[in-house]
Amino acid sequence: MKASHYVIEDIIKSLEDSDTKEVCKKFAHRYPDDKELIEILTAKSPKAKKIKDKLTELAGKRKFTEGSGGAGLWMTDTRKGSAGSTFR
């Protein structure tokens, strides 16, 4: 399962309050199938600033694709009675 943008924002907040290595280890273990997140969290030189920047970028991508307006939307048209209709 991939971490949502809400989870990624929580990771960023946790990095400000806690030890960087502990936070990275905790969330890498929690989301083993999320390759993008694992790549960021298991970097060879974990500097909090660099990790935060990459996580902020990833959260923006996830917010767009899973939320409002991205390619991950369930339906193409949500107007009532327009199932498959191309009329506007």
C-alpha positions in Angstrom: 0.0 0.0 0.0 1.3 3.5 -0.8 1.3 6.2 1.8 -1.2 9.0 1.1 -0.2 12.6 1.1 -1.6 12.9 4.6 0.8 10.3 5.9 3.7 12.0 4.1 2.8 15.3 5.7 2.8 13.5 9.1 6.3 12.1 8.3 7.5 15.7 7.6 6.1 16.9 10.9 7.6 13.9 12.7 11.0 14.7 11.3 10.9 18.2 12.9 10.1 16.7 16.3 12.0 13.4 16.5 15.3 11.8 15.5 15.6 11.5 11.7 16.8 7.9 11.6 14.1 6.6 13.9 11.3 8.3 11.9 12.7 7.0 8.6 13.0 3.4 9.9 9.5 3.5 11.4 7.8 4.6 8.2 9.9 2.5 5.9 8.8 -0.5 7.9 5.2 0.6 7.8 5.0 1.1 4.0 7.3 -1.6 2.5 5.4 -1.6 -0.9 5.8 2.2 -1.5 9.0 2.2 -3.5 9.2 6.0 -3.9 8.9 6.6 -0.2 11.3 3.8 0.7 13.9 5.3 -1.7 13.7 8.7 0.0 13.7 7.3 3.6 16.5 4.8 3.1 19.0 7.3 1.5 22.7 6.7 2.4 23.1 10.1 4.0 19.8 11.0 5.7 19.8 14.7 6.2 16.5 16.1 7.5 16.4 19.1 5.2 17.0 17.0 2.1 14.5 14.4 3.1 11.9 17.0 3.9 12.3 18.6 0.5 11.9 15.3 -1.3 8.9 14.3 0.8 7.2 17.6 0.2 7.6 17.0 -3.6 6.2 13.5 -3.2 3.3 14.7 -1.2 2.4 17.2 -3.9 2.5 14.5 -6.6 0.3 12.2 -4.4 -2.2 14.9 -3.6 -2.6 15.6 -7.3 -2.9 12.1 -8.6 -5.0 10.7 -5.7 -7.0 13.7 -4.9 -8.5 16.5 -6.9 -7.9 16.5 -10.7 -5.3 13.9 -11.3 -5.2 10.8 -13.5 -6.3 8.6 -10.6 -9.9 9.8 -10.5 -12.6 7.2 -10.4 -15.0 8.7 -12.9 -14.5 10.9 -15.9 -17.8 12.7 -15.5 -19.8 12.9 -12.3 -22.9 14.7 -13.6 -26.1 12.8 -13.0 -27.3 10.9 -16.0 -24.2 11.4 -18.1 -22.8 7.9 -18.0 -20.5 7.7 -21.0 -21.9 10.8 -22.6 -19.6 13.2 -24.3 -22.0 16.1 -24.5 -21.3 19.1 -22.4 
